[in-house]
Amino acid sequence: MAKQTFRKLHRQIAPILFLPLFISAITGIAYRLGKSWFGLSPDVAEIFMNIHQGKYLGDQLKSVYVLLNGLGLIGMIVTGMIMTGIFRPKRNKQEEMGP
């Protein structure tokens, strides 16, 4: 696939994945730091973990949410890394300057 194809795919998927990934990251950080550093009560910590794991969606959709969140993150990482060009073969200086 061309670099533009990955750029287009990345640009289309990013707005959809932003909110679930952001919520998962914030609640995961809040849970861990809240318990470790701030002595968060177990009730409040459970609220953060329920949001982080998608338990509010119910037993059926929770697994789907986690799966799509993980696959979406992997997809964004792969398309982002491909767009950086780190997998492109290195060129000689003569090729860069032209004939």
C-alpha positions in Angstrom: 0.0 0.0 0.0 1.1 3.5 -0.7 2.0 5.9 2.0 -1.0 8.1 1.1 -3.3 5.1 1.6 -2.0 4.7 5.2 -2.3 8.4 5.8 -5.9 8.4 4.6 -6.7 5.3 6.7 -5.0 6.8 9.8 -6.9 10.1 9.3 -10.3 8.4 9.0 -9.9 6.1 12.0 -8.2 8.5 14.4 -11.3 10.6 15.3 -13.3 7.5 15.9 -10.7 5.9 18.2 -9.7 9.1 20.0 -12.4 9.1 22.7 -12.3 5.4 23.7 -8.5 5.3 23.8 -8.4 8.6 25.7 -11.0 7.5 28.3 -9.1 4.2 28.7 -5.8 5.9 29.2 -7.1 8.6 31.7 -9.1 6.1 33.8 -6.2 3.6 33.9 -3.8 6.3 35.0 -6.2 7.7 37.5 -6.8 4.2 39.0 -3.2 3.3 39.3 -1.9 6.7 40.6 -5.0 7.2 42.8 -4.5 3.9 44.6 -0.7 4.1 44.8 0.0 7.8 45.5 -3.3 9.3 46.8 -4.8 6.4 48.8 -8.0 6.4 46.7 -10.9 4.7 48.4 -11.9 1.2 47.0 -15.3 2.6 45.9 -13.8 5.4 43.8 -11.1 3.1 42.5 -13.8 0.6 41.4 -15.6 3.3 39.4 -12.4 4.2 37.5 -11.7 0.5 36.8 -15.3 -0.1 35.6 -15.0 2.8 33.2 -11.5 1.6 32.1 -12.7 -1.9 31.4 -16.0 -0.9 29.7 -18.1 -2.7 32.3 -20.8 -0.1 31.9 -21.5 -1.6 28.4 -22.6 -4.9 30.0 -21.1 -8.4 29.8 -21.8 -8.9 26.0 -20.3 -5.6 24.8 -17.5 -5.3 27.3 -15.4 -7.9 25.4 -16.2 -6.3 22.1 -15.2 -2.9 23.4 -11.8 -4.2 24.7 -11.1 -6.0 21.5 -11.9 -3.1 19.2 -10.0 -0.7 21.5 -6.9 -2.9 21.3 -7.1 -3.6 17.6 -7.7 0.1 16.9 -4.6 1.0 19.0 -2.5 -1.5 17.1 -3.8 -0.2 13.8 -3.0 3.4 14.7 0.5 2.4 15.8 1.2 0.4 12.6 -0.1 3.1 10.2 1.7 5.8 12.2 5.0 3.9 12.1 4.6 3.2 8.3 4.0 6.9 7.7 7.2 7.8 9.5 9.2 5.9 6.9 11.3 3.9 9.3 10.6 0.7 7.2 11.7 2.4 4.0 15.1 1.2 2.6 17.8 3.7 3.0 18.9 5.7 -0.1 22.4 6.6 -1.2 23.2 10.3 -1.2 23.6 10.2 -5.0 20.0 8.9 -5.4 18.7 11.8 -3.2 20.5 14.4 -5.2 19.4 13.1 -8.6 21.3 12.7 -11.9 
